[in-house]
């Protein structure tokens, strides 16, 4: 950049004539006026206005540029980018204008990308089958609907717009089951029955999240219709049940039919020496089949827990007399309210699995830990553990990796634990083996 094209060069182009006038004028006046003070005063009265006029003339384009830059900043703030600023020359202001233009281009590109993302997000939200409702808290504990997608409008408003309505007014128009689910708080499953007996009830999953937006409390409600999914899973479950029952029935009835035929042939021939063995085998297969059916019936008709106060150390010592395990319990005095028969059955299932996992009997342990508001029971072994596929399906009813397994042990245990308000989880242990954890509420 040369001096003439720079800002300093432009100022010098204006200052040089002014300096020339300031020097030459006193010299000219001194030829006609002898008083030096008067010469200086006249020169000052001429030079100062001239300097002011020249300075204003020099800064006029600069003021126009600054006004344009200020206007562009305000336009950027309002989201407008369709304009440009031009500056003649190649000085520092030209660099400023170029940088400002680059900033505008970046902001315009970012705004366009943001608009595209918002459009994509709005399209996804509006067309998702999940009903989405955003409720904003207002004054006097009044809640109003800030946003509702198309699925929410169809489900709750007959297709009409819901934004701006009072949430309590909308809630009053919903079915009783939905009102009760929303009043309970937290995530939940609920079913809405139909007046027409020929139509099945509709099952929904409610999910809710709380957060603050622009300083105001908001709640996001998600309602997902699960009827079709549950129907599909129900069909798959029934298919699995039928396969398992057919397998067990065939394994028992085929040998019984064969042995009965053999027994009849032996009786016809008068050879009775093997009848005791045949009848014993038939009885064994019949008892196995009876136990199998009883297990299904117990799983399908699990009664509500009859809670009693129990001393955990005494309860577990009694369990130790039925099946071996090492007991790890730090607190001697620990009580809880459980159904002793159901929890005993659940723990027996877990301990039996631990012994059948390939673990040595000495490595099977039960650990009891007191947590805040919870009691954690861990059944530990050093067996083969479970791969990812088995871990994902281990709690599914009728799923079993054992040749003669029914797939009901863990499923029944989970039903018992959840009926007590607890939860069950499984994970592989470091160094090999499995940990099955049961958490039960203390109260």
ZATI-54356 format. One record per residue (C-alpha): x, y, z; residue in one letter; residue number from 1. Coordinates in steps of 0.25 Angstrom, whole numbers, plus 5000, padded with zeros to 4 digits. Layout:
N
+------+------+------+---------+-----+
:    u :    v :    w : residuo : num :
+------+------+------+---------+-----+
:    X :    Y :    Z :       a : NUM :
...
+------+------+------+---------+-----+
This chain:
443
+------+------+------+---------+-----+
:    u :    v :    w : residuo : num :
+------+------+------+---------+-----+
: 5000 : 5000 : 5000 :       x :   1 :
: 5006 : 5013 : 4996 :       x :   2 :
: 5005 : 5026 : 5005 :       x :   3 :
: 4996 : 5033 : 4995 :       x :   4 :
: 4986 : 5021 : 4996 :       x :   5 :
: 4986 : 5020 : 5011 :       x :   6 :
: 4978 : 5028 : 5021 :       x :   7 :
: 4991 : 5036 : 5025 :       x :   8 :
: 4993 : 5040 : 5010 :       x :   9 :
: 4979 : 5045 : 5009 :       x :  10 :
: 4981 : 5054 : 5021 :       x :  11 :
: 4994 : 5059 : 5016 :       x :  12 :
: 4987 : 5063 : 5003 :       x :  13 :
: 4978 : 5072 : 5010 :       x :  14 :
: 4988 : 5077 : 5020 :       x :  15 :
: 4999 : 5081 : 5010 :       x :  16 :
: 4991 : 5092 : 5004 :       x :  17 :
: 4986 : 5097 : 5017 :       x :  18 :
: 5001 : 5098 : 5022 :       x :  19 :
: 5005 : 5105 : 5010 :       x :  20 :
: 4994 : 5115 : 5012 :       x :  21 :
: 4997 : 5117 : 5027 :       x :  22 :
: 5012 : 5120 : 5023 :       x :  23 :
: 5010 : 5128 : 5011 :       x :  24 :
: 4998 : 5137 : 5016 :       x :  25 :
: 5007 : 5144 : 5027 :       x :  26 :
: 5018 : 5146 : 5017 :       x :  27 :
: 5009 : 5153 : 5007 :       x :  28 :
: 5002 : 5161 : 5018 :       x :  29 :
: 5015 : 5166 : 5023 :       x :  30 :
: 5018 : 5174 : 5011 :       x :  31 :
: 5005 : 5183 : 5013 :       x :  32 :
: 5004 : 5183 : 5028 :       x :  33 :
: 5015 : 5186 : 5037 :       x :  34 :
: 5008 : 5182 : 5050 :       x :  35 :
: 5012 : 5167 : 5053 :       x :  36 :
: 5001 : 5165 : 5063 :       x :  37 :
: 4991 : 5169 : 5052 :       x :  38 :
: 4997 : 5160 : 5042 :       x :  39 :
: 4996 : 5148 : 5051 :       x :  40 :
: 4982 : 5151 : 5055 :       x :  41 :
: 4977 : 5153 : 5040 :       x :  42 :
: 4985 : 5140 : 5036 :       x :  43 :
: 4978 : 5133 : 5048 :       x :  44 :
: 4964 : 5137 : 5044 :       x :  45 :
: 4967 : 5132 : 5030 :       x :  46 :
: 4974 : 5119 : 5033 :       x :  47 :
: 4965 : 5114 : 5044 :       x :  48 :
: 4952 : 5114 : 5036 :       x :  49 :
: 4959 : 5109 : 5024 :       x :  50 :
: 4965 : 5097 : 5033 :       x :  51 :
: 4951 : 5094 : 5039 :       x :  52 :
: 4945 : 5094 : 5025 :       x :  53 :
: 4956 : 5085 : 5019 :       x :  54 :
: 4955 : 5076 : 5031 :       x :  55 :
: 4940 : 5075 : 5030 :       x :  56 :
: 4941 : 5072 : 5015 :       x :  57 :
: 4952 : 5061 : 5018 :       x :  58 :
: 4943 : 5054 : 5028 :       x :  59 :
: 4930 : 5055 : 5021 :       x :  60 :
: 4932 : 5042 : 5013 :       x :  61 :
: 4937 : 5036 : 5026 :       x :  62 :
: 4925 : 5040 : 5034 :       x :  63 :
: 4916 : 5033 : 5022 :       x :  64 :
: 4924 : 5021 : 5024 :       x :  65 :
: 4922 : 5020 : 5039 :       x :  66 :
: 4907 : 5022 : 5037 :       x :  67 :
: 4907 : 5011 : 5027 :       x :  68 :
: 4914 : 5002 : 5036 :       x :  69 :
: 4905 : 5005 : 5048 :       x :  70 :
: 4893 : 5003 : 5039 :       x :  71 :
: 4899 : 4989 : 5035 :       x :  72 :
: 4901 : 4985 : 5049 :       x :  73 :
: 4887 : 4988 : 5052 :       x :  74 :
: 4882 : 4980 : 5040 :       x :  75 :
: 4891 : 4968 : 5044 :       x :  76 :
: 4884 : 4969 : 5058 :       x :  77 :
: 4870 : 4968 : 5051 :       x :  78 :
: 4875 : 4957 : 5043 :       x :  79 :
: 4876 : 4964 : 5029 :       x :  80 :
: 4888 : 4962 : 5021 :       x :  81 :
: 4884 : 4966 : 5007 :       x :  82 :
: 4892 : 4979 : 5005 :       x :  83 :
: 4906 : 4983 : 5003 :       x :  84 :
: 4916 : 4995 : 5006 :       x :  85 :
: 4926 : 5000 : 4995 :       x :  86 :
: 4938 : 5009 : 4998 :       x :  87 :
: 4947 : 5015 : 4988 :       x :  88 :
: 4961 : 5014 : 4990 :       x :  89 :
: 4971 : 5004 : 4996 :       x :  90 :
: 4973 : 5010 : 5010 :       x :  91 :
: 4970 : 5004 : 5024 :       x :  92 :
: 4956 : 5007 : 5022 :       x :  93 :
: 4955 : 4999 : 5010 :       x :  94 :
: 4961 : 4987 : 5018 :       x :  95 :
: 4950 : 4990 : 5029 :       x :  96 :
: 4939 : 4990 : 5019 :       x :  97 :
: 4945 : 4977 : 5013 :       x :  98 :
: 4945 : 4970 : 5027 :       x :  99 :
: 4931 : 4975 : 5029 :       x : 100 :
: 4926 : 4969 : 5016 :       x : 101 :
: 4933 : 4955 : 5020 :       x : 102 :
: 4926 : 4956 : 5034 :       x : 103 :
: 4913 : 4958 : 5027 :       x : 104 :
: 4915 : 4946 : 5017 :       x : 105 :
: 4919 : 4937 : 5029 :       x : 106 :
: 4906 : 4942 : 5037 :       x : 107 :
: 4898 : 4940 : 5025 :       x : 108 :
: 4903 : 4926 : 5022 :       x : 109 :
: 4901 : 4922 : 5037 :       x : 110 :
: 4887 : 4928 : 5037 :       x : 111 :
: 4884 : 4920 : 5024 :       x : 112 :
: 4889 : 4907 : 5031 :       x : 113 :
: 4882 : 4910 : 5043 :       x : 114 :
: 4869 : 4912 : 5036 :       x : 115 :
: 4871 : 4899 : 5028 :       x : 116 :
: 4874 : 4891 : 5041 :       x : 117 :
: 4861 : 4898 : 5048 :       x : 118 :
: 4853 : 4894 : 5036 :       x : 119 :
: 4858 : 4879 : 5036 :       x : 120 :
: 4856 : 4879 : 5051 :       x : 121 :
: 4842 : 4884 : 5050 :       x : 122 :
: 4839 : 4874 : 5039 :       x : 123 :
: 4843 : 4863 : 5048 :       x : 124 :
: 4836 : 4868 : 5060 :       x : 125 :
: 4823 : 4870 : 5053 :       x : 126 :
: 4823 : 4857 : 5045 :       x : 127 :
: 4827 : 4848 : 5057 :       x : 128 :
: 4816 : 4838 : 5062 :       x : 129 :
: 4820 : 4842 : 5076 :       x : 130 :
: 4811 : 4853 : 5082 :       x : 131 :
: 4819 : 4864 : 5087 :       x : 132 :
: 4814 : 4875 : 5096 :       x : 133 :
: 4822 : 4887 : 5102 :       x : 134 :
: 4816 : 4893 : 5114 :       x : 135 :
: 4821 : 4906 : 5120 :       x : 136 :
: 4819 : 4911 : 5134 :       x : 137 :
: 4812 : 4924 : 5135 :       x : 138 :
: 4807 : 4933 : 5147 :       x : 139 :
: 4798 : 4929 : 5158 :       x : 140 :
: 4802 : 4914 : 5155 :       x : 141 :
: 4796 : 4915 : 5141 :       x : 142 :
: 4801 : 4906 : 5131 :       x : 143 :
: 4799 : 4908 : 5116 :       x : 144 :
: 4803 : 4900 : 5104 :       x : 145 :
: 4815 : 4906 : 5097 :       x : 146 :
: 4816 : 4896 : 5086 :       x : 147 :
: 4809 : 4884 : 5080 :       x : 148 :
: 4812 : 4876 : 5068 :       x : 149 :
: 4802 : 4869 : 5058 :       x : 150 :
: 4801 : 4856 : 5066 :       x : 151 :
: 4798 : 4864 : 5079 :       x : 152 :
: 4787 : 4872 : 5072 :       x : 153 :
: 4781 : 4859 : 5066 :       x : 154 :
: 4781 : 4852 : 5079 :       x : 155 :
: 4777 : 4863 : 5089 :       x : 156 :
: 4771 : 4874 : 5080 :       x : 157 :
: 4764 : 4867 : 5069 :       x : 158 :
: 4774 : 4873 : 5059 :       x : 159 :
: 4772 : 4888 : 5064 :       x : 160 :
: 4783 : 4897 : 5069 :       x : 161 :
: 4786 : 4895 : 5083 :       x : 162 :
: 4797 : 4906 : 5086 :       x : 163 :
: 4792 : 4917 : 5096 :       x : 164 :
: 4782 : 4908 : 5102 :       x : 165 :
: 4782 : 4906 : 5117 :       x : 166 :
: 4788 : 4892 : 5120 :       x : 167 :
: 4778 : 4889 : 5131 :       x : 168 :
: 4766 : 4892 : 5122 :       x : 169 :
: 4772 : 4883 : 5111 :       x : 170 :
: 4774 : 4872 : 5122 :       x : 171 :
: 4760 : 4872 : 5126 :       x : 172 :
: 4755 : 4868 : 5112 :       x : 173 :
: 4765 : 4856 : 5112 :       x : 174 :
: 4761 : 4841 : 5117 :       x : 175 :
: 4761 : 4838 : 5132 :       x : 176 :
: 4773 : 4829 : 5130 :       x : 177 :
: 4782 : 4839 : 5123 :       x : 178 :
: 4778 : 4850 : 5134 :       x : 179 :
: 4782 : 4840 : 5145 :       x : 180 :
: 4795 : 4837 : 5138 :       x : 181 :
: 4799 : 4851 : 5136 :       x : 182 :
: 4795 : 4854 : 5151 :       x : 183 :
: 4804 : 4843 : 5156 :       x : 184 :
: 4817 : 4849 : 5151 :       x : 185 :
: 4829 : 4842 : 5144 :       x : 186 :
: 4829 : 4833 : 5133 :       x : 187 :
: 4818 : 4822 : 5132 :       x : 188 :
: 4810 : 4813 : 5124 :       x : 189 :
: 4795 : 4814 : 5123 :       x : 190 :
: 4783 : 4808 : 5115 :       x : 191 :
: 4771 : 4815 : 5110 :       x : 192 :
: 4759 : 4806 : 5108 :       x : 193 :
: 4749 : 4807 : 5097 :       x : 194 :
: 4734 : 4807 : 5099 :       x : 195 :
: 4732 : 4798 : 5087 :       x : 196 :
: 4735 : 4784 : 5093 :       x : 197 :
: 4740 : 4779 : 5079 :       x : 198 :
: 4751 : 4789 : 5079 :       x : 199 :
: 4764 : 4787 : 5088 :       x : 200 :
: 4769 : 4797 : 5098 :       x : 201 :
: 4780 : 4807 : 5094 :       x : 202 :
: 4793 : 4806 : 5101 :       x : 203 :
: 4802 : 4818 : 5103 :       x : 204 :
: 4815 : 4821 : 5109 :       x : 205 :
: 4817 : 4835 : 5115 :       x : 206 :
: 4830 : 4842 : 5117 :       x : 207 :
: 4832 : 4855 : 5123 :       x : 208 :
: 4844 : 4864 : 5125 :       x : 209 :
: 4846 : 4877 : 5132 :       x : 210 :
: 4855 : 4889 : 5128 :       x : 211 :
: 4856 : 4904 : 5128 :       x : 212 :
: 4855 : 4912 : 5115 :       x : 213 :
: 4858 : 4927 : 5115 :       x : 214 :
: 4857 : 4927 : 5130 :       x : 215 :
: 4843 : 4920 : 5130 :       x : 216 :
: 4840 : 4906 : 5135 :       x : 217 :
: 4835 : 4897 : 5124 :       x : 218 :
: 4831 : 4882 : 5123 :       x : 219 :
: 4832 : 4874 : 5111 :       x : 220 :
: 4821 : 4862 : 5110 :       x : 221 :
: 4823 : 4851 : 5100 :       x : 222 :
: 4812 : 4841 : 5098 :       x : 223 :
: 4815 : 4829 : 5089 :       x : 224 :
: 4804 : 4819 : 5085 :       x : 225 :
: 4809 : 4805 : 5087 :       x : 226 :
: 4797 : 4797 : 5084 :       x : 227 :
: 4803 : 4792 : 5070 :       x : 228 :
: 4817 : 4790 : 5076 :       x : 229 :
: 4811 : 4782 : 5088 :       x : 230 :
: 4802 : 4774 : 5079 :       x : 231 :
: 4814 : 4770 : 5070 :       x : 232 :
: 4822 : 4766 : 5082 :       x : 233 :
: 4810 : 4759 : 5088 :       x : 234 :
: 4809 : 4750 : 5075 :       x : 235 :
: 4824 : 4747 : 5076 :       x : 236 :
: 4823 : 4744 : 5091 :       x : 237 :
: 4811 : 4734 : 5088 :       x : 238 :
: 4819 : 4728 : 5077 :       x : 239 :
: 4831 : 4726 : 5086 :       x : 240 :
: 4821 : 4720 : 5097 :       x : 241 :
: 4815 : 4711 : 5087 :       x : 242 :
: 4829 : 4706 : 5082 :       x : 243 :
: 4834 : 4704 : 5097 :       x : 244 :
: 4821 : 4697 : 5101 :       x : 245 :
: 4821 : 4688 : 5089 :       x : 246 :
: 4835 : 4684 : 5091 :       x : 247 :
: 4833 : 4680 : 5105 :       x : 248 :
: 4820 : 4673 : 5102 :       x : 249 :
: 4827 : 4665 : 5091 :       x : 250 :
: 4839 : 4662 : 5100 :       x : 251 :
: 4830 : 4656 : 5110 :       x : 252 :
: 4818 : 4650 : 5103 :       x : 253 :
: 4826 : 4643 : 5092 :       x : 254 :
: 4834 : 4635 : 5102 :       x : 255 :
: 4821 : 4632 : 5110 :       x : 256 :
: 4814 : 4627 : 5097 :       x : 257 :
: 4825 : 4619 : 5093 :       x : 258 :
: 4827 : 4613 : 5107 :       x : 259 :
: 4812 : 4610 : 5108 :       x : 260 :
: 4812 : 4603 : 5095 :       x : 261 :
: 4824 : 4595 : 5100 :       x : 262 :
: 4817 : 4592 : 5113 :       x : 263 :
: 4805 : 4587 : 5106 :       x : 264 :
: 4813 : 4577 : 5097 :       x : 265 :
: 4820 : 4572 : 5110 :       x : 266 :
: 4807 : 4569 : 5117 :       x : 267 :
: 4802 : 4562 : 5104 :       x : 268 :
: 4814 : 4553 : 5104 :       x : 269 :
: 4813 : 4551 : 5119 :       x : 270 :
: 4826 : 4557 : 5122 :       x : 271 :
: 4824 : 4566 : 5134 :       x : 272 :
: 4838 : 4567 : 5139 :       x : 273 :
: 4841 : 4580 : 5132 :       x : 274 :
: 4827 : 4587 : 5136 :       x : 275 :
: 4832 : 4594 : 5148 :       x : 276 :
: 4844 : 4601 : 5141 :       x : 277 :
: 4834 : 4605 : 5130 :       x : 278 :
: 4824 : 4610 : 5140 :       x : 279 :
: 4835 : 4618 : 5148 :       x : 280 :
: 4839 : 4625 : 5135 :       x : 281 :
: 4825 : 4628 : 5131 :       x : 282 :
: 4823 : 4634 : 5145 :       x : 283 :
: 4836 : 4642 : 5144 :       x : 284 :
: 4832 : 4648 : 5131 :       x : 285 :
: 4818 : 4651 : 5136 :       x : 286 :
: 4824 : 4658 : 5148 :       x : 287 :
: 4834 : 4666 : 5140 :       x : 288 :
: 4822 : 4671 : 5131 :       x : 289 :
: 4814 : 4674 : 5143 :       x : 290 :
: 4825 : 4683 : 5149 :       x : 291 :
: 4827 : 4689 : 5135 :       x : 292 :
: 4812 : 4693 : 5135 :       x : 293 :
: 4812 : 4697 : 5149 :       x : 294 :
: 4824 : 4707 : 5146 :       x : 295 :
: 4816 : 4714 : 5135 :       x : 296 :
: 4804 : 4715 : 5144 :       x : 297 :
: 4812 : 4721 : 5155 :       x : 298 :
: 4818 : 4731 : 5146 :       x : 299 :
: 4804 : 4735 : 5140 :       x : 300 :
: 4797 : 4736 : 5154 :       x : 301 :
: 4808 : 4742 : 5163 :       x : 302 :
: 4800 : 4748 : 5175 :       x : 303 :
: 4802 : 4761 : 5181 :       x : 304 :
: 4813 : 4761 : 5191 :       x : 305 :
: 4808 : 4759 : 5206 :       x : 306 :
: 4818 : 4768 : 5213 :       x : 307 :
: 4824 : 4764 : 5226 :       x : 308 :
: 4835 : 4769 : 5235 :       x : 309 :
: 4847 : 4760 : 5234 :       x : 310 :
: 4861 : 4760 : 5240 :       x : 311 :
: 4870 : 4759 : 5228 :       x : 312 :
: 4882 : 4751 : 5235 :       x : 313 :
: 4872 : 4741 : 5240 :       x : 314 :
: 4865 : 4740 : 5227 :       x : 315 :
: 4878 : 4738 : 5219 :       x : 316 :
: 4883 : 4728 : 5229 :       x : 317 :
: 4870 : 4720 : 5227 :       x : 318 :
: 4872 : 4721 : 5212 :       x : 319 :
: 4887 : 4716 : 5214 :       x : 320 :
: 4881 : 4703 : 5219 :       x : 321 :
: 4874 : 4700 : 5206 :       x : 322 :
: 4886 : 4704 : 5196 :       x : 323 :
: 4900 : 4707 : 5198 :       x : 324 :
: 4906 : 4720 : 5197 :       x : 325 :
: 4916 : 4730 : 5204 :       x : 326 :
: 4909 : 4741 : 5212 :       x : 327 :
: 4915 : 4755 : 5211 :       x : 328 :
: 4907 : 4764 : 5221 :       x : 329 :
: 4913 : 4775 : 5229 :       x : 330 :
: 4901 : 4779 : 5238 :       x : 331 :
: 4896 : 4769 : 5248 :       x : 332 :
: 4883 : 4777 : 5250 :       x : 333 :
: 4876 : 4779 : 5237 :       x : 334 :
: 4861 : 4778 : 5235 :       x : 335 :
: 4851 : 4780 : 5224 :       x : 336 :
: 4837 : 4777 : 5219 :       x : 337 :
: 4836 : 4766 : 5208 :       x : 338 :
: 4828 : 4754 : 5205 :       x : 339 :
: 4837 : 4743 : 5210 :       x : 340 :
: 4832 : 4732 : 5201 :       x : 341 :
: 4833 : 4740 : 5188 :       x : 342 :
: 4847 : 4746 : 5191 :       x : 343 :
: 4852 : 4732 : 5196 :       x : 344 :
: 4847 : 4727 : 5182 :       x : 345 :
: 4854 : 4738 : 5175 :       x : 346 :
: 4867 : 4737 : 5182 :       x : 347 :
: 4867 : 4721 : 5181 :       x : 348 :
: 4865 : 4723 : 5166 :       x : 349 :
: 4877 : 4732 : 5165 :       x : 350 :
: 4886 : 4724 : 5174 :       x : 351 :
: 4882 : 4711 : 5166 :       x : 352 :
: 4886 : 4718 : 5153 :       x : 353 :
: 4900 : 4722 : 5160 :       x : 354 :
: 4903 : 4708 : 5163 :       x : 355 :
: 4899 : 4703 : 5149 :       x : 356 :
: 4908 : 4714 : 5142 :       x : 357 :
: 4920 : 4706 : 5143 :       x : 358 :
: 4925 : 4713 : 5156 :       x : 359 :
: 4930 : 4705 : 5167 :       x : 360 :
: 4921 : 4704 : 5179 :       x : 361 :
: 4932 : 4712 : 5188 :       x : 362 :
: 4931 : 4724 : 5178 :       x : 363 :
: 4916 : 4725 : 5179 :       x : 364 :
: 4913 : 4737 : 5189 :       x : 365 :
: 4902 : 4746 : 5193 :       x : 366 :
: 4905 : 4760 : 5197 :       x : 367 :
: 4896 : 4769 : 5205 :       x : 368 :
: 4898 : 4784 : 5205 :       x : 369 :
: 4890 : 4795 : 5212 :       x : 370 :
: 4888 : 4807 : 5202 :       x : 371 :
: 4881 : 4820 : 5205 :       x : 372 :
: 4866 : 4816 : 5204 :       x : 373 :
: 4870 : 4803 : 5197 :       x : 374 :
: 4875 : 4789 : 5200 :       x : 375 :
: 4884 : 4783 : 5190 :       x : 376 :
: 4885 : 4768 : 5189 :       x : 377 :
: 4896 : 4763 : 5179 :       x : 378 :
: 4897 : 4748 : 5175 :       x : 379 :
: 4911 : 4746 : 5170 :       x : 380 :
: 4918 : 4734 : 5163 :       x : 381 :
: 4931 : 4731 : 5155 :       x : 382 :
: 4924 : 4724 : 5144 :       x : 383 :
: 4924 : 4726 : 5129 :       x : 384 :
: 4917 : 4739 : 5130 :       x : 385 :
: 4908 : 4744 : 5118 :       x : 386 :
: 4910 : 4749 : 5104 :       x : 387 :
: 4903 : 4762 : 5100 :       x : 388 :
: 4892 : 4755 : 5093 :       x : 389 :
: 4889 : 4746 : 5105 :       x : 390 :
: 4889 : 4758 : 5114 :       x : 391 :
: 4879 : 4766 : 5105 :       x : 392 :
: 4869 : 4754 : 5106 :       x : 393 :
: 4872 : 4748 : 5119 :       x : 394 :
: 4860 : 4754 : 5126 :       x : 395 :
: 4851 : 4752 : 5114 :       x : 396 :
: 4840 : 4741 : 5118 :       x : 397 :
: 4843 : 4727 : 5111 :       x : 398 :
: 4857 : 4731 : 5107 :       x : 399 :
: 4867 : 4720 : 5111 :       x : 400 :
: 4881 : 4715 : 5107 :       x : 401 :
: 4879 : 4702 : 5115 :       x : 402 :
: 4875 : 4690 : 5108 :       x : 403 :
: 4864 : 4687 : 5117 :       x : 404 :
: 4861 : 4701 : 5122 :       x : 405 :
: 4848 : 4707 : 5122 :       x : 406 :
: 4853 : 4722 : 5122 :       x : 407 :
: 4844 : 4725 : 5134 :       x : 408 :
: 4854 : 4726 : 5145 :       x : 409 :
: 4859 : 4740 : 5143 :       x : 410 :
: 4846 : 4745 : 5138 :       x : 411 :
: 4839 : 4740 : 5150 :       x : 412 :
: 4850 : 4746 : 5159 :       x : 413 :
: 4848 : 4760 : 5152 :       x : 414 :
: 4833 : 4759 : 5154 :       x : 415 :
: 4835 : 4757 : 5168 :       x : 416 :
: 4845 : 4768 : 5170 :       x : 417 :
: 4837 : 4778 : 5162 :       x : 418 :
: 4824 : 4774 : 5170 :       x : 419 :
: 4832 : 4778 : 5183 :       x : 420 :
: 4835 : 4792 : 5176 :       x : 421 :
: 4850 : 4788 : 5173 :       x : 422 :
: 4858 : 4785 : 5161 :       x : 423 :
: 4867 : 4774 : 5156 :       x : 424 :
: 4880 : 4776 : 5147 :       x : 425 :
: 4891 : 4767 : 5142 :       x : 426 :
: 4905 : 4769 : 5138 :       x : 427 :
: 4918 : 4761 : 5136 :       x : 428 :
: 4929 : 4762 : 5146 :       x : 429 :
: 4943 : 4766 : 5144 :       x : 430 :
: 4951 : 4753 : 5144 :       x : 431 :
: 4939 : 4745 : 5140 :       x : 432 :
: 4926 : 4741 : 5145 :       x : 433 :
: 4912 : 4748 : 5147 :       x : 434 :
: 4906 : 4758 : 5156 :       x : 435 :
: 4891 : 4758 : 5158 :       x : 436 :
: 4887 : 4770 : 5166 :       x : 437 :
: 4874 : 4772 : 5173 :       x : 438 :
: 4870 : 4785 : 5179 :       x : 439 :
: 4858 : 4786 : 5189 :       x : 440 :
: 4852 : 4798 : 5196 :       x : 441 :
: 4855 : 4798 : 5211 :       x : 442 :
: 4841 : 4804 : 5214 :       x : 443 :
+------+------+------+---------+-----+
